[in-house]
Amino acid sequence: MSKEFNKIVKNMNAAMAPYVDAMNRVAEKYRPIAEAFSTEIDRAQKALAPVAQEIQKSIEQVVAQAQKWQEERKVEVSLMAENGWFPNWFTFFYRPDKEVESLDELMVLHIDECWNEIKEKMIEFCPNRAHVFEVIFKLHEEGNYIASIPLIFSQADGVCGEEFTYFFSADPNTKKKASDTILEKFEDGEVKLNFFTQFLLEPFKTKLQLSNGSSKSSKKFKSKGPNRHGILHGSRKHLDFGTKLNGYKAISFLAFLIYTTKDEFKKDITKSSSKD
């Protein structure tokens, strides 16, 4: 058996020999080309090394600028929220045609100029609430802020509750509000942080005038925006809530909740905790 096997191997080697010789001749023929090519690669790498270093420096500068921009946006969004204003899909791309003297003026101009687009986005992400939103839009456009603001607050709670939990009231089971739940989901990796969502989280970390108790939100705090508790409970200290500025701030809040909980935060979500 062993002799027969050795014979087969010997015959195979004899049969393959011409092909092996041919392959060796081809390899030898192209060896100078391969060596030259390898040499050129080495030369190119050495020549491009300074360029690569400059590119690396540029990349590092871009990253540093991006991080700086992001940190600045975090501060800006936090300050906005403290003063009753919230970003939407178009806020960071908006550039007014004239100089503005205050955040209030900037945001009113922004909402007016992007009004149709904002309305479309709100309905796009909450089609089940379109009939209610249409009433809100009409009241806002008519300047009937006494009617629009309470309706906005009721819908804001519901919108947030559909994805996480209610914004203003704690979940009866977990005893947590939406801000707690949202921040936990990001910390646990259930919702992924990205370059953009990091500063959109700021309003959920900020102590907001609109969600304070009514007694803490009177007098000097009223300039920061409407207070949900005082308005919906008819507090005598909050009967003057129906101003244009408060109406616009309420709209910005509702748009923000839809923008974040229905859009940006859902792009990388792995699991949603749905509530009624």
C-alpha positions in Angstrom: 0.0 0.0 0.0 2.9 2.4 0.9 4.7 1.6 -2.4 1.5 2.3 -4.4 1.0 5.6 -2.5 4.6 6.7 -3.1 4.2 5.9 -6.8 1.1 8.1 -7.0 2.9 11.0 -5.3 5.9 10.6 -7.6 3.7 10.7 -10.7 1.9 13.8 -9.4 5.1 15.6 -8.8 6.3 14.7 -12.3 3.1 16.0 -13.8 3.1 19.3 -11.8 6.8 20.0 -12.4 6.4 22.0 -15.6 3.7 24.2 -14.0 5.9 24.8 -10.9 8.8 25.7 -13.2 6.6 28.1 -15.2 5.4 29.8 -12.0 8.9 30.2 -10.7 10.0 31.8 -14.0 7.1 34.2 -13.9 7.8 35.1 -10.3 11.5 35.7 -11.2 10.6 37.8 -14.2 8.4 40.1 -12.2 10.6 40.2 -9.1 12.4 43.5 -10.1 9.0 45.1 -10.7 7.7 44.0 -7.3 10.9 45.2 -5.6 10.7 48.5 -7.4 7.0 48.9 -6.5 7.9 48.1 -2.8 10.7 50.7 -3.0 8.3 53.3 -4.4 5.8 52.6 -1.6 8.5 53.2 0.9 9.5 56.4 -0.8 5.9 57.6 -1.0 5.4 56.9 2.7 8.4 58.9 3.6 7.5 61.7 1.3 4.0 61.9 2.6 4.9 61.6 6.3 4.9 65.4 6.8 1.6 65.7 4.9 0.1 62.9 7.1 1.3 64.8 10.2 -0.3 68.0 9.0 -3.5 66.1 8.2 -3.4 64.5 11.7 -3.0 68.0 13.2 -5.9 69.3 11.2 -8.1 66.4 12.3 -7.2 67.1 15.9 -8.0 70.7 15.5 -11.4 69.9 13.9 -12.1 67.5 16.8 -11.1 70.2 19.3 -13.3 72.8 17.6 -16.2 70.3 17.5 -15.9 69.6 21.2 -15.7 73.3 21.9 -18.8 74.0 19.8 -20.6 71.2 21.6 -19.7 72.5 25.0 -20.8 76.0 24.0 -24.1 74.6 22.7 -24.6 72.8 26.0 -24.3 76.0 27.9 -26.5 77.9 25.4 -29.3 75.3 25.5 -29.2 75.1 29.3 -29.5 78.9 29.5 -32.2 78.9 27.0 -34.2 76.4 29.0 -33.7 78.3 32.2 -35.3 81.3 30.5 -38.2 79.3 29.0 -36.9 78.7 25.5 -36.2 75.4 23.8 -34.6 74.4 20.5 -36.4 72.6 17.6 -35.4 71.1 14.2 -34.5 74.5 12.8 -33.2 76.6 15.7 -29.4 75.9 15.2 -29.7 76.7 11.5 -31.6 79.9 11.9 -29.9 83.2 11.1 -32.0 86.4 11.5 -31.9 89.0 8.8 -31.4 91.8 11.3 -29.6 92.3 14.6 -31.4 91.1 17.7 -31.0 92.5 21.1 -32.3 89.6 23.2 -32.9 85.9 23.3 -36.7 86.7 23.5 -36.5 88.7 20.2 -34.4 86.0 18.5 -36.7 83.1 19.4 -39.9 85.0 18.5 -38.4 85.9 15.1 -37.3 82.3 14.6 -40.6 80.7 15.5 -42.5 83.2 13.2 -40.2 82.7 10.3 -40.1 78.9 10.6 -43.7 78.6 11.7 -45.0 76.5 8.8 -42.1 74.1 8.9 -42.4 73.7 12.7 -46.1 73.0 12.4 -45.4 70.4 9.7 -42.8 68.6 11.8 -45.0 68.6 14.9 -47.8 66.9 13.0 -45.4 64.6 11.1 -44.2 63.1 14.4 -47.6 63.2 16.2 -50.2 62.4 13.5 -52.6 61.1 16.2 -52.7 64.6 17.8 -53.0 66.5 14.5 -56.6 67.6 15.3 -55.6 69.0 18.7 -52.5 70.6 17.3 -54.5 72.4 14.6 -56.5 74.0 17.4 -53.3 75.0 19.2 -51.9 76.5 16.0 -55.1 78.5 15.3 -55.3 79.8 18.9 -51.6 80.8 18.7 -52.0 82.6 15.4 -55.0 84.4 16.8 -53.0 85.5 19.8 -55.4 83.7 22.2 -52.6 82.6 24.5 -54.9 82.2 27.5 -56.4 79.2 25.6 -53.4 77.9 23.8 -50.9 77.7 26.7 -53.0 75.3 28.9 -53.7 73.1 25.9 -50.1 73.0 25.0 -49.1 71.9 28.5 -51.6 69.0 28.4 -50.4 67.8 25.1 -46.7 68.1 26.1 -47.3 65.7 29.0 -49.1 63.3 26.6 -46.4 63.4 23.9 -43.7 62.7 26.4 -45.7 60.0 28.0 -46.0 58.1 24.7 -42.3 57.5 24.5 -40.9 57.6 28.1 -43.2 58.8 30.8 -45.0 62.1 31.7 -42.9 65.2 31.8 -44.6 67.0 34.7 -45.9 64.1 36.9 -44.1 61.0 38.1 -44.9 57.5 36.8 -47.1 55.8 39.4 -45.0 52.6 39.3 -41.4 53.9 38.9 -42.0 57.3 40.7 -39.9 58.9 38.1 -40.6 61.8 35.7 -39.6 61.9 32.1 -36.3 63.7 32.7 -35.2 60.9 35.1 -36.2 58.2 32.7 -34.5 59.8 29.7 -31.2 60.5 31.5 -31.2 56.9 32.8 -31.7 55.5 29.4 -28.7 57.4 28.0 -26.6 56.4 31.0 -27.5 52.8 30.5 -26.8 52.9 26.8 -30.4 52.1 25.9 -30.5 55.3 24.0 -27.1 56.2 22.5 -25.4 59.6 22.9 -24.2 61.2 19.8 -22.6 64.6 18.9 -26.0 66.2 18.7 -28.1 64.7 21.5 -25.5 65.6 24.2 -26.6 69.2 24.3 -30.3 68.4 23.6 -30.3 66.6 27.0 -29.5 69.8 28.8 -33.1 70.9 29.3 -33.8 67.6 31.0 -31.1 68.4 33.5 -32.1 72.0 34.1 -34.4 73.3 36.8 -37.2 74.8 34.7 -39.6 77.6 35.5 -42.4 75.8 33.7 -42.2 72.7 36.0 -41.6 74.4 39.3 -44.3 74.5 42.0 -46.5 77.6 41.6 -45.4 79.2 44.8 -41.7 79.1 43.7 -42.6 80.5 40.3 -44.3 83.8 41.1 -42.9 87.4 41.1 -39.3 87.5 40.0 -39.4 84.1 38.2 -42.4 85.0 36.0 -40.1 86.7 33.4 -38.6 83.2 32.7 -41.8 81.9 31.3 -45.1 80.3 32.1 -45.5 77.9 35.0 -47.6 74.9 34.3 -48.7 74.2 37.8 -49.8 77.7 38.5 -51.7 78.0 35.2 -53.5 74.7 35.2 -54.5 75.0 38.9 -55.7 78.5 38.4 -53.5 80.0 41.0 -54.4 83.6 41.7 -50.7 84.4 41.4 -50.6 83.2 37.8 -53.7 84.8 36.2 -51.6 87.1 34.0 -50.0 84.2 32.1 -51.6 84.9 28.7 -48.9 87.0 27.2 -47.4 86.7 23.7 -44.0 85.8 25.1 -45.4 83.0 27.2 -47.4 81.8 24.2 -44.2 81.5 22.1 -42.3 79.9 25.0 -45.0 77.3 25.4 -44.9 76.5 21.6 -41.1 76.2 21.8 -41.4 73.7 24.6 -44.0 71.5 22.9 -41.9 71.5 19.7 -38.8 70.6 21.7 -40.4 67.6 23.3 -41.6 66.3 20.0 -38.2 67.0 18.4 -36.3 65.1 21.1 -38.6 62.3 22.3 -40.2 61.5 19.0 -37.3 62.2 16.7 -33.7 62.7 17.8 -33.7 60.4 20.9 -35.4 57.6 18.9 -32.8 57.5 16.1 -30.5 55.2 18.1 -33.0 53.8 20.6 -32.8 50.1 21.2 -35.8 49.7 23.3 -38.7 52.0 24.0 -40.7 52.3 27.2 -44.1 53.2 26.0 -46.8 54.7 28.2 -50.3 55.9 27.4 
